Amino acid sequence: GLRCSPRASQHLDRFGHSSHRLLPLSPMMSILFALAPLARPDGFTLGEQRSPPPPPSPVPPPPALDGTLAAACSDACPHARDGECDDGGHGALYSACDHGSDCADCGHRFPSAPPPASPPPAATTSAPPSECTDSCFHARDGECDDGGNGALYSACDHGSDCSDCGHRFPASPPAPSSPPMPASPPPSASPPPPSAAPFMPPPIFGAECHDTCYHSSDGDCDDGGDGSHYSICEHGSDCTDCGHRLHLPPPPPPPSPPPPPPPPPPPPSMPLPDGHAHACDDTCVHSNDGECDDGGDGSLFSLCDHASDCGDCGHRVVPVLPPPPPFTATTEEGLRFTLAKADHECASADVRLGDYGELAHCAAACGRLFGCKFFLYGKGRKAGSCWAEFASDSTCPEGWEPDQYDFFALNLASPPPPQASPPSGAPSLPPSP
């Protein structure tokens, strides 16, 4: 009736696997176990300790369509099975091993699909090596000094301040082409944008608008037109300040002065006293000024000769004087000569007789010249100059010319009238015998 059954205690090893440890048996049970080992359903013998099971092998990836494995998985990484994924793939903590070489920690890795085939490039160029030295005098000062992208200063050569600027890549040379193109010049600084042009009003047909005025665009309209501030420029020459100006028609010519008023009509016919007549002319320098200046009846002033301000004073009655008798004189030789025209010479032929200090001597010189019937005797600037005149008669049909000469005639056919006083400036002659 003794019932013996083995008892075992469960124990976890360091790998986390369970194992059974036998408890002490009775002497009888020990003999039985020694004589006939009991078999276990799992294949182990009672009392036998088993080694820990090997780690489970990774599950093989599903086969690809062509029968080959589509994923990589090995534990060749020296850091495999450390509980951290080290192959640099998706979800890895480190990139210390090749892709797919830490399978226990990372699982299967599927290689990325190869890129689609592309035609080979015409020319393959390797990436330019980077430039990175600390030969700059200012290297390792915490500021990038090589003048490259992000540099604070341009005190060193490109790529010579590596600690502060990092790697620099030289500019790649232009790809060769056929034929090679010449190197383009460095870009020049773009010119500054042109300053905004001053505002110009839109053009108006038939108007003028330009800024040739020296004072144009100063905020004041200076062309003298409507609304202008000043009149110091030509019309339309200060367009910015004044705007367009319409062409002005040329100014009309100044009106001609009005003709002098006709002299007032003579007073009603009234019997005039003997030896008197009406006189009226405007030879006075103050004539037609609205004031009578001839000193006659009703005049305001006596600035002019009587009857010489007809427009202001009207007609004046003046005495009519008989003409003075012509001047007649006789030379020592008994030649008579008479003044025919004062202050004129005749346009006939003439011959110079010389210079004489007395009128009678000039007349005698004419009497000694054959055919001389008329002569000239000068006065003023031509005083004493004596000329023989060959006029047709004493009235000079050839025409009179004003000059500083008096025209005389010799040997008049009719007896001369009584002798009159000689004109002013003429020398006095002794009475004829």
C-alpha positions as CSV (number, residue, x, y, z in Angstrom):
1,G,0.0,0.0,0.0
2,L,2.9,2.4,0.0
3,R,2.4,4.8,-2.9
4,C,5.4,6.6,-4.2
5,S,5.4,9.2,-6.8
6,P,8.2,11.3,-7.9
7,R,8.0,15.0,-7.0
8,A,9.7,17.6,-8.9
9,S,10.1,21.3,-8.4
10,Q,10.1,23.7,-11.3
11,H,13.1,26.0,-11.7
12,L,13.9,28.7,-14.3
13,D,17.4,28.9,-15.5
14,R,19.3,32.0,-16.6
15,F,17.8,31.8,-20.1
16,G,14.3,31.9,-18.7
17,H,13.6,28.2,-19.5
18,S,12.0,26.0,-16.9
19,S,13.6,22.7,-15.6
20,H,12.6,20.1,-13.1
21,R,14.7,19.1,-10.1
22,L,13.9,15.7,-8.3
23,L,13.2,15.6,-4.7
24,P,14.8,12.9,-2.4
25,L,13.2,9.5,-2.7
26,S,12.7,6.7,-0.3
27,P,15.2,3.7,-0.5
28,M,12.8,1.6,-2.2
29,M,12.1,4.2,-4.9
30,S,15.8,4.6,-5.4
31,I,16.2,0.9,-6.1
32,L,13.3,1.0,-8.5
33,F,14.7,3.9,-10.4
34,A,18.1,2.3,-10.5
35,L,16.7,-1.0,-11.9
36,A,14.2,0.3,-14.4
37,P,14.4,3.9,-15.5
38,L,11.1,5.3,-16.2
39,A,10.4,6.8,-19.6
40,R,8.9,10.3,-20.0
41,P,6.6,11.3,-22.7
42,D,8.9,14.1,-23.8
43,G,11.8,11.6,-24.4
44,F,13.8,12.4,-21.3
45,T,14.7,9.8,-18.7
46,L,13.6,10.3,-15.1
47,G,16.4,11.9,-13.2
48,E,18.2,13.3,-16.3
49,Q,18.8,17.0,-16.5
50,R,18.6,18.5,-19.9
51,S,20.6,21.4,-21.3
52,P,18.9,24.6,-22.1
53,P,17.2,24.5,-25.5
54,P,18.9,26.4,-28.4
55,P,17.4,29.7,-29.4
56,P,14.7,29.5,-31.9
57,S,15.9,29.9,-35.4
58,P,14.5,32.9,-37.2
59,V,11.4,32.3,-39.2
60,P,12.4,32.0,-42.9
61,P,10.9,34.8,-45.0
62,P,8.3,33.9,-47.5
63,P,9.8,32.8,-50.8
64,A,9.7,35.1,-53.7
65,L,7.9,34.3,-56.9
66,D,11.1,33.0,-58.5
67,G,11.9,30.7,-55.5
68,T,14.7,32.8,-54.1
69,L,14.6,34.6,-50.7
70,A,13.4,38.1,-50.9
71,A,14.9,39.3,-47.6
72,A,18.4,39.3,-45.9
73,C,18.7,38.0,-42.3
74,S,21.9,37.0,-40.5
75,D,23.6,37.6,-37.2
76,A,27.0,38.3,-38.5
77,C,27.0,41.6,-36.8
78,P,29.4,41.6,-33.7
79,H,26.7,43.3,-31.8
80,A,24.0,40.8,-32.7
81,R,21.6,39.5,-30.0
82,D,22.2,42.4,-27.7
83,G,18.6,43.6,-27.6
84,E,19.4,46.6,-29.8
85,C,19.0,46.9,-33.6
86,D,22.4,47.9,-35.0
87,D,22.1,47.5,-38.8
88,G,21.1,51.0,-39.7
89,G,17.8,50.0,-41.2
90,H,14.3,51.1,-40.5
91,G,13.8,51.5,-36.7
92,A,17.5,50.8,-35.9
93,L,19.1,52.5,-32.9
94,Y,22.6,52.4,-34.5
95,S,24.3,52.0,-37.8
96,A,27.2,49.9,-36.6
97,C,26.6,46.9,-38.8
98,D,25.7,46.0,-42.4
99,H,22.1,46.0,-43.4
100,G,20.4,42.7,-42.5
101,S,23.3,41.4,-40.3
102,D,21.5,41.8,-36.9
103,C,18.6,39.6,-37.7
104,A,17.8,38.6,-34.0
105,D,17.4,42.2,-33.0
106,C,16.1,43.8,-36.3
107,G,14.2,41.0,-38.0
108,H,14.3,40.4,-41.7
109,R,15.4,43.1,-43.9
110,F,14.1,43.5,-47.4
111,P,16.6,44.9,-49.9
112,S,15.4,48.1,-51.6
113,A,14.2,47.6,-55.1
114,P,16.9,48.5,-57.6
115,P,16.4,51.7,-59.5
116,P,15.0,51.3,-63.0
117,A,17.5,51.0,-65.7
118,S,18.4,54.2,-67.3
119,P,20.6,54.9,-70.3
120,P,24.2,55.5,-69.3
121,P,25.1,59.2,-69.1
122,A,27.1,60.7,-71.8
123,A,29.9,61.5,-69.5
124,T,30.3,60.5,-65.9
125,T,32.0,62.8,-63.5
126,S,33.0,61.9,-60.0
127,A,31.9,64.2,-57.2
128,P,34.5,66.9,-56.5
129,P,36.5,66.4,-53.4
130,S,35.7,68.7,-50.5
131,E,38.1,71.3,-49.3
132,C,38.7,71.3,-45.5
133,T,41.9,72.6,-43.9
134,D,42.6,74.9,-41.0
135,S,45.4,76.8,-42.8
136,C,43.5,80.1,-42.3
137,F,45.2,82.4,-39.8
138,H,41.9,82.9,-38.1
139,A,40.9,79.1,-38.0
140,R,39.2,77.7,-34.9
141,D,38.1,81.2,-33.6
142,G,34.4,80.3,-33.6
143,E,33.7,82.5,-36.7
144,C,33.7,81.4,-40.3
145,D,36.2,83.4,-42.2
146,D,36.6,81.8,-45.7
147,G,34.0,83.9,-47.5
148,G,31.8,80.9,-48.4
149,N,28.1,80.4,-47.9
150,G,27.2,81.5,-44.3
151,A,30.7,83.0,-43.7
152,L,30.9,86.1,-41.4
153,Y,34.1,87.3,-43.1
154,S,36.2,86.8,-46.2
155,A,39.6,87.0,-44.6
156,C,40.8,83.5,-45.8
157,D,40.8,81.2,-48.8
158,H,37.8,79.1,-49.5
159,G,37.9,75.9,-47.5
160,S,40.8,77.0,-45.3
161,D,38.7,77.5,-42.0
162,C,37.3,74.0,-41.8
163,S,36.7,73.9,-38.0
164,D,34.5,77.0,-38.2
165,C,32.9,76.6,-41.7
166,G,32.8,72.9,-42.3
167,H,33.6,71.2,-45.6
168,R,33.5,73.3,-48.7
169,F,33.0,72.0,-52.2
170,P,34.7,73.7,-55.0
171,A,32.5,75.0,-57.8
172,S,32.2,72.4,-60.5
173,P,33.7,73.4,-63.8
174,P,31.2,73.7,-66.7
175,A,30.5,70.5,-68.6
176,P,32.6,70.3,-71.8
177,S,30.7,71.1,-74.9
178,S,31.5,71.0,-78.5
179,P,32.8,73.5,-79.4
180,P,33.9,74.8,-76.0
181,M,32.3,78.1,-75.2
182,P,34.5,81.0,-73.9
183,A,34.2,81.7,-70.3
184,S,31.5,84.2,-69.5
185,P,32.6,87.4,-67.8
186,P,31.8,87.8,-64.2
187,P,28.4,89.2,-63.6
188,S,28.5,92.9,-63.1
189,A,26.6,94.7,-60.5
190,S,23.2,95.6,-61.8
191,P,22.8,99.4,-62.3
192,P,20.6,101.2,-59.8
193,P,17.1,101.6,-61.0
194,P,16.5,104.9,-62.8
195,S,15.0,107.6,-60.7
196,A,11.3,108.2,-61.4
197,A,10.7,110.7,-64.1
198,P,9.0,113.9,-63.0
199,F,5.3,113.9,-63.6
200,M,4.4,115.3,-67.0
201,P,0.8,116.1,-67.8
202,P,-0.7,114.2,-70.8
203,P,-0.2,115.9,-74.1
204,I,-3.0,118.1,-75.5
205,F,-3.3,118.8,-79.1
206,G,-2.5,122.4,-80.0
207,A,-0.7,123.0,-76.7
208,E,2.9,123.6,-75.7
209,C,4.5,122.0,-72.7
210,H,8.2,121.7,-71.9
211,D,10.5,122.3,-69.0
212,T,13.1,124.6,-70.6
213,C,12.5,127.3,-68.0
214,Y,15.5,127.6,-65.6
215,H,13.0,127.6,-62.7
216,S,10.9,124.6,-63.8
217,S,9.8,121.9,-61.4
218,D,10.3,124.1,-58.4
219,G,6.7,124.0,-57.3
220,D,5.9,127.5,-58.5
221,C,4.4,128.3,-61.9
222,D,6.8,130.8,-63.5
223,D,5.6,131.2,-67.2
224,G,3.4,134.2,-66.7
225,G,0.2,132.4,-67.8
226,D,-3.1,131.9,-66.0
227,G,-2.6,131.1,-62.4
228,S,1.2,131.6,-62.5
229,H,3.1,132.9,-59.5
230,Y,5.8,134.7,-61.5
231,S,6.4,135.8,-65.1
232,I,10.1,135.1,-65.3
233,C,10.0,132.4,-68.1
234,E,8.5,132.0,-71.6
235,H,4.9,130.9,-71.9
236,G,4.6,127.1,-71.8
237,S,8.2,126.5,-70.6
238,D,7.4,125.4,-67.0
239,C,5.2,122.5,-67.9
240,T,5.6,120.5,-64.6
241,D,4.4,123.4,-62.5
242,C,2.0,125.1,-64.8
243,G,0.6,122.3,-67.0
244,H,-0.1,122.6,-70.7
245,R,-0.5,126.0,-72.2
246,L,-2.5,126.6,-75.4
247,H,-0.6,128.4,-78.2
248,L,-1.3,132.1,-77.9
249,P,-2.1,133.9,-81.1
250,P,0.5,136.6,-82.0
251,P,-0.3,139.9,-80.4
252,P,-2.1,142.3,-82.7
253,P,0.1,145.1,-84.0
254,P,-0.1,148.2,-81.9
255,P,-2.8,150.6,-83.2
256,S,-1.6,153.3,-85.3
257,P,-1.8,156.7,-83.8
258,P,-4.9,158.5,-84.7
259,P,-4.5,161.1,-87.4
260,P,-4.3,164.6,-86.1
261,P,-7.7,166.3,-86.0
262,P,-8.4,168.6,-88.9
263,P,-8.1,172.2,-88.1
264,P,-11.3,173.8,-87.0
265,P,-13.2,175.5,-89.8
266,P,-12.6,179.2,-90.1
267,P,-15.1,181.4,-88.3
268,P,-18.0,182.6,-90.3
269,S,-17.1,184.9,-93.0
270,M,-16.8,188.3,-91.6
271,P,-15.3,191.3,-93.2
272,L,-11.6,191.4,-92.3
273,P,-9.9,194.7,-91.8
274,D,-7.6,195.7,-94.7
275,G,-4.2,194.0,-94.7
276,H,-5.3,191.1,-92.4
277,A,-6.0,187.4,-93.1
278,H,-6.8,184.1,-91.2
279,A,-3.7,182.1,-90.2
280,C,-3.7,178.6,-88.7
281,D,-1.0,175.9,-88.5
282,D,0.3,173.4,-86.0
283,T,4.0,174.2,-86.1
284,C,4.0,174.7,-82.3
285,V,5.8,171.8,-80.4
286,H,2.9,171.8,-78.0
287,S,0.1,171.8,-80.5
288,N,-2.9,169.4,-80.1
289,D,-2.2,168.9,-76.4
290,G,-5.6,170.3,-75.4
291,E,-4.2,173.6,-74.3
292,C,-3.8,176.8,-76.4
293,D,-0.2,177.9,-76.3
294,D,0.1,180.6,-78.9
295,G,-0.4,183.6,-76.5
296,G,-3.5,184.9,-78.4
297,D,-7.0,185.5,-77.1
298,G,-8.1,182.8,-74.7
299,S,-4.7,181.0,-74.7
300,L,-3.4,179.4,-71.5
301,F,0.3,179.8,-72.3
302,S,2.5,181.9,-74.6
303,L,4.9,179.2,-75.6
304,C,4.6,179.4,-79.3
305,D,4.2,181.8,-82.2
306,H,0.9,183.4,-82.8
307,A,-1.4,181.2,-84.9
308,S,1.0,178.2,-84.6
309,D,-1.3,176.1,-82.3
310,C,-4.3,175.8,-84.6
311,G,-5.6,172.5,-83.2
312,D,-6.0,174.0,-79.7
313,C,-6.5,177.7,-80.4
314,G,-8.3,177.8,-83.8
315,H,-7.8,180.3,-86.5
316,R,-6.1,183.6,-85.8
317,V,-6.4,186.9,-87.6
318,V,-3.0,188.2,-88.5
319,P,-1.9,191.2,-90.4
320,V,-0.7,190.6,-94.0
321,L,2.7,192.2,-94.5
322,P,4.0,193.0,-98.0
323,P,6.9,190.9,-99.1
324,P,10.2,192.7,-98.5
325,P,11.9,194.1,-101.6
326,P,14.7,191.9,-103.0
327,F,18.2,192.6,-101.8
328,T,20.2,194.5,-104.4
329,A,23.8,195.6,-104.3
330,T,26.5,197.0,-106.6
331,T,30.1,196.1,-106.9
332,E,32.9,198.5,-107.2
333,E,33.0,197.8,-110.9
334,G,29.3,198.9,-111.0
335,L,27.8,195.5,-111.4
336,R,24.4,195.1,-109.8
337,F,23.3,191.8,-108.2
338,T,20.1,190.7,-106.5
339,L,19.3,188.0,-104.1
340,A,17.0,185.6,-106.0
341,K,16.8,182.6,-103.5
342,A,18.1,182.3,-99.9
343,D,19.4,179.1,-98.4
344,H,19.3,177.2,-101.7
345,E,21.4,176.3,-104.7
346,C,20.3,175.4,-108.2
347,A,20.7,171.9,-109.6
348,S,22.4,173.3,-112.7
349,A,26.0,173.1,-113.7
350,D,28.4,175.1,-111.6
351,V,32.1,176.2,-111.4
352,R,34.0,177.1,-108.3
353,L,35.3,180.7,-108.2
354,G,37.2,180.6,-104.9
355,D,36.7,181.9,-101.4
356,Y,36.0,185.6,-100.8
357,G,35.5,187.4,-97.6
358,E,33.0,189.8,-99.0
359,L,29.8,189.2,-101.1
360,A,30.7,192.0,-103.6
361,H,34.1,190.3,-104.4
362,C,32.3,187.1,-105.2
363,A,29.9,189.0,-107.5
364,A,32.8,190.7,-109.2
365,A,34.5,187.3,-109.8
366,C,31.3,186.1,-111.5
367,G,31.2,189.3,-113.7
368,R,34.7,188.5,-114.9
369,L,33.8,185.0,-116.0
370,F,32.3,184.8,-119.5
371,G,28.7,183.7,-119.5
372,C,28.2,183.9,-115.7
373,K,24.9,185.4,-114.8
374,F,24.2,183.7,-111.5
375,F,26.4,182.8,-108.5
376,L,26.3,181.3,-105.0
377,Y,27.8,182.7,-101.9
378,G,28.2,180.4,-98.9
379,K,27.3,181.0,-95.2
380,G,27.5,179.0,-92.0
381,R,30.0,176.2,-92.4
382,K,30.4,177.2,-96.1
383,A,30.9,180.9,-95.5
384,G,32.9,182.7,-98.2
385,S,32.7,179.9,-100.8
386,C,31.9,181.3,-104.2
387,W,30.4,179.4,-107.2
388,A,29.2,180.3,-110.7
389,E,25.8,178.8,-111.4
390,F,24.7,178.2,-115.0
391,A,21.0,178.1,-114.5
392,S,18.5,178.8,-117.3
393,D,17.0,181.8,-115.4
394,S,16.6,183.2,-111.9
395,T,13.7,180.8,-111.2
396,C,16.0,177.8,-111.6
397,P,13.9,175.4,-113.7
398,E,16.5,172.7,-113.0
399,G,15.3,172.5,-109.4
400,W,16.2,174.0,-106.1
401,E,18.3,172.2,-103.5
402,P,18.4,173.3,-99.8
403,D,21.9,174.2,-98.8
404,Q,24.0,176.8,-97.0
405,Y,24.2,179.1,-100.0
406,D,22.3,182.1,-101.2
407,F,21.5,182.3,-105.0
408,F,22.2,185.7,-106.6
409,A,21.6,187.1,-110.2
410,L,23.8,189.7,-112.1
411,N,22.7,192.5,-114.4
412,L,18.9,192.3,-114.2
413,A,17.2,193.6,-117.3
414,S,14.8,195.7,-115.4
415,P,16.1,198.5,-113.2
416,P,16.3,197.2,-109.6
417,P,13.8,198.4,-107.0
418,P,15.0,200.7,-104.2
419,Q,17.8,199.1,-102.3
420,A,16.8,197.2,-99.2
421,S,18.8,196.3,-96.1
422,P,21.0,193.3,-96.8
423,P,20.1,190.0,-95.1
424,S,21.6,189.1,-91.8
425,G,25.2,188.2,-92.2
426,A,25.6,189.9,-95.5
427,P,28.3,192.6,-95.6
428,S,27.1,196.1,-96.1
429,L,28.1,197.8,-99.3
430,P,28.7,201.4,-100.0
431,P,25.9,203.1,-101.9
432,S,26.2,202.8,-105.7
433,P,27.4,205.9,-107.5
